[in-house]
Amino acid sequence: MKPTQQVAHDLGCKYIYDDWYRINLHADKVKIGDTLIAETLPNDGIIDTSLSPMVKVSKRSMFAFLKHCDLDFKGREVGEIFDEMLEVAKKFIVRLDSMGVYEPIANTVEFNFERGFLDANMAGVRVTLTLKDIAGGCVE
């Protein structure tokens, strides 16, 4: 199991790993009330060969922390979802960082509030994390 998936499960959240444009296919199947952590396929990355023959990889992926909201949502209701998903995002980042699988995640992580961007009516928080391998792999 991927470390990111393990943390999502430890937090009691549903987890999806797919291309951002395919998240829609999965989001509709998440039960109302469940928290969804969606990890996208990496956007880009870096291959570090400075320790050759050991090679380390860094990947940038987007994570969305989402919950269904009413189609005719009121600002206060969605604001509560934003606050709740921001708490989940903070816990996720801290737990993932404490696993020791990746180099420490940056001390500051920018986030965006999202709503109404999927076919499923969901709201939440989106972050992009760069996950750098601590231990590289030998290529020889």
N, C-alpha and C positions, 0 to 999 in steps of 0.2 A: 504494500500500500504506500502511495506517495506520502511524504511527510505532510503536505498541505491537506490531503484528504484525511489523514489521521487526526490532525488538529480539528478539522471541521466535525468529524465524528465525535471527538472528545467533547466538543462544545454542544453536541446534540443537534447539529444542523444537517440539512440535506446538502449534498455536494454534487456539483456538475463540473466536469472538465471537458471543454470542447471549444471549437471556434466561436468567437463572439456572435457571429451571425446565426449560429445554430443553437444558441442558448434558448431562443424562443421556443424551439421544439420541445425542450425539456421543462421550461418554466411553467407552462400550462398544466403540467402533470404534478406540480408541487401542491400539496394540500394547503388550503387557506389556513393561516395561523402558523405554518412551518416557516422557519428561517432557512433561506437558501444561500449557500456560498458557492458562487460560480467562478471558476478559475478558467481563464482563456488559455488557449495554446500560446506559447511565447510569441511576443511581438518581434523581438530581436535579441541579440546577445553578443557575447564576446568569448572567443577562444583564447586562453592565455597559455602560451608555450614557453614562458620565461623560465620555467623549472624543468625543461625538457630532460628526460623523456616523459615526465609527468605533465599532464595537461589538465587545466582547470577550466570550467565553463561557467559563465554568468548568463542568466536568462532574465529577460524583463517580461513579466506577465501581469495582466490586469485581473483583479479580484473584485467581485461585486457581492455585497452583503445585502440581501433583498428580502422583502416580504410583500405579499399581495396587499393592495389597498382598494378601496371602493372606486368605482368608475367616476362617480360624482363626489370625489373626496373633498373634505373640508381641510383648510390649511392646518388647523390644530391637529387633526388626526394624522395627516402625513408628517407633520413635525414630530409627533411622537414616534412614528416609525423611523424617521431619520435619526432621532436620538438613540433609539433602541439599536439600530443597525450600526451606528457609530460605536456604541459600546461593544458590540460583537466584533467589529473590525479591530478595535484596540486589543481585545482579548486574544483574537486570532494572531495578530502580529507579535504580541508579547510571547505567546505560547510557542509559535513557530520559531521565533528567535531563540528561545530557551532550549530548544531541542538540540542545538549544536550541530546541525546538519549543514547549515549554511553559515557563511561569514555573517557577523552581526549586521542586522538591517539598519539602515540609516536612522539616526536619532530623530529625524523629522520626516514624516511621510505626508505628502499632500493628498487630499481627498476631494471628491466631488459628490454632491448630493444628486441623486438621479430619480426621476419619476417619469412614467409614461413613455419610456424609450423602447419597451418591448411590446410585442403583441399582447402578452399577459400584462394586466395593469399592476405594476409593481413599483415600489419605491425603496430607496436605500442609499447606500454609500458605495463609491467605487474608488479603489486605490490601484496604483501600479507599483509593483515591488520588483526590485532587482535581487534575484536569489543567486548568490555566488557560492559555488562548491567550496567547502573547506578542504576536502581531500580530493586531489585530482586522480586521474586514471593514467596508467602507463600505456603509451601507444606503441611501444616497441615489442 
